[in-house]
């Protein structure tokens, strides 16, 4: 049975975040703000089977998403761009793919 991700989570590490934002075309000012905000996010997850609610709080903003595994949903980036998010679950790993 796949694990239940319900709980409060802390990020252990982040690598190459600025390079990722740069490759996505995010300007220097927003990259600096995003880097500071992303350093210590507070993440709350509630899961009911394949249905997820994820609330991510940083010093800059709080986002909330609801989705069902396998169903694409709309989201907005820090700099206001619209994107589509899909996800998949592989045993104890939940991975997301973001496209504009």
Kinemage of the C-alpha trace (Angstrom):
@kinemage 1
@onewidth
@group {chain A} dominant
@subgroup {mainchain}
@vectorlist {calphas} color= white
{ca unk a 1} P 0.000 0.000 0.000
{ca unk a 2} L 1.388 3.463 -0.913
{ca unk a 3} L 2.272 5.755 2.003
{ca unk a 4} L 0.016 8.533 3.233
{ca unk a 5} L 1.808 11.901 2.988
{ca unk a 6} L -0.481 13.661 5.488
{ca unk a 7} L 1.506 15.876 7.850
{ca unk a 8} L 3.694 18.947 8.145
{ca unk a 9} L 6.932 18.865 6.177
{ca unk a 10} L 10.251 20.745 6.204
{ca unk a 11} L 12.614 20.983 3.250
{ca unk a 12} L 15.952 19.265 3.901
{ca unk a 13} L 17.874 20.798 0.998
{ca unk a 14} L 17.595 22.685 -2.267
{ca unk a 15} L 20.153 22.668 -5.060
{ca unk a 16} L 20.479 24.829 -8.185
{ca unk a 17} L 17.204 26.680 -7.557
{ca unk a 18} L 18.548 29.983 -8.916
{ca unk a 19} L 19.798 28.229 -12.057
{ca unk a 20} L 16.375 26.651 -12.549
{ca unk a 21} L 14.628 30.018 -12.225
{ca unk a 22} L 17.137 31.608 -14.597
{ca unk a 23} L 16.500 28.869 -17.187
{ca unk a 24} L 12.755 29.520 -16.825
{ca unk a 25} L 13.306 33.192 -17.664
{ca unk a 26} L 12.615 34.615 -14.191
{ca unk a 27} L 14.250 38.032 -13.780
{ca unk a 28} L 17.032 38.649 -11.227
{ca unk a 29} L 14.865 40.548 -8.738
{ca unk a 30} L 12.194 37.837 -8.605
{ca unk a 31} L 14.876 35.133 -8.397
{ca unk a 32} L 16.305 36.821 -5.313
{ca unk a 33} L 12.866 37.071 -3.675
{ca unk a 34} L 12.008 33.491 -4.634
{ca unk a 35} L 15.326 32.189 -3.330
{ca unk a 36} L 14.823 33.827 0.056
{ca unk a 37} L 11.211 32.666 0.286
{ca unk a 38} L 11.943 29.115 -0.813
{ca unk a 39} L 14.706 28.684 1.762
{ca unk a 40} L 12.302 27.622 4.537
{ca unk a 41} L 8.840 26.748 3.251
{ca unk a 42} L 6.236 25.350 5.626
{ca unk a 43} L 4.317 22.589 3.835
{ca unk a 44} L 1.100 21.033 5.096
{ca unk a 45} L -0.287 18.008 3.257
{ca unk a 46} L -3.649 16.336 3.709
{ca unk a 47} L -4.304 13.177 1.755
{ca unk a 48} L -7.432 11.091 1.332
{ca unk a 49} L -6.584 8.207 -0.964
{ca unk a 50} L -5.677 9.760 -4.317
{ca unk a 51} L -6.994 13.234 -3.358
{ca unk a 52} L -4.405 15.750 -2.085
{ca unk a 53} L -4.487 19.198 -0.486
{ca unk a 54} L -1.102 20.936 -0.209
{ca unk a 55} L -0.610 24.296 1.501
{ca unk a 56} L 2.830 25.873 1.115
{ca unk a 57} L 3.644 28.959 3.176
{ca unk a 58} L 6.725 31.146 2.733
{ca unk a 59} L 7.665 34.651 3.816
{ca unk a 60} L 6.395 35.923 0.439
{ca unk a 61} L 3.106 34.098 -0.079
{ca unk a 62} L 0.947 31.111 0.712
{ca unk a 63} L -0.380 28.791 -1.969
{ca unk a 64} L -2.980 26.056 -1.714
{ca unk a 65} L -3.633 23.352 -4.270
{ca unk a 66} L -6.135 20.518 -4.449
{ca unk a 67} L -5.710 17.702 -6.928
{ca unk a 68} L -6.331 14.047 -7.612
{ca unk a 69} L -3.439 11.849 -8.731
{ca unk a 70} L -3.450 11.547 -12.510
{ca unk a 71} L -5.557 14.691 -13.109
{ca unk a 72} L -3.868 17.804 -14.506
{ca unk a 73} L -4.516 21.131 -12.752
{ca unk a 74} L -3.792 24.828 -13.342
{ca unk a 75} L -1.348 26.809 -11.231
{ca unk a 76} L 0.376 30.196 -11.332
{ca unk a 77} L 4.116 30.757 -10.942
{ca unk a 78} L 5.627 33.317 -8.549
{ca unk a 79} L 5.936 35.782 -11.421
{ca unk a 80} L 2.314 35.335 -12.521
{ca unk a 81} L 2.666 32.926 -15.436
{ca unk a 82} L -0.058 30.315 -15.913
{ca unk a 83} L 1.045 26.703 -16.080
{ca unk a 84} L -0.340 23.172 -16.103
{ca unk a 85} L 0.742 20.643 -13.506
{ca unk a 86} L 0.497 16.892 -13.805
{ca unk a 87} L 1.690 14.381 -11.289
{ca unk a 88} L 2.248 10.701 -10.847
{ca unk a 89} L 2.843 8.402 -7.956
{ca unk a 90} L 5.390 5.605 -7.943
{ca unk a 91} L 5.223 3.677 -4.655
{ca unk a 92} L 6.593 6.176 -2.103
{ca unk a 93} L 7.475 8.952 -4.595
{ca unk a 94} L 5.139 11.715 -5.777
{ca unk a 95} L 6.528 13.610 -8.786
{ca unk a 96} L 5.202 16.717 -10.531
{ca unk a 97} L 5.651 17.945 -14.104
{ca unk a 98} L 5.018 21.639 -14.806
{ca unk a 99} L 4.457 22.959 -18.350
{ca unk a 100} L 3.558 26.412 -19.603
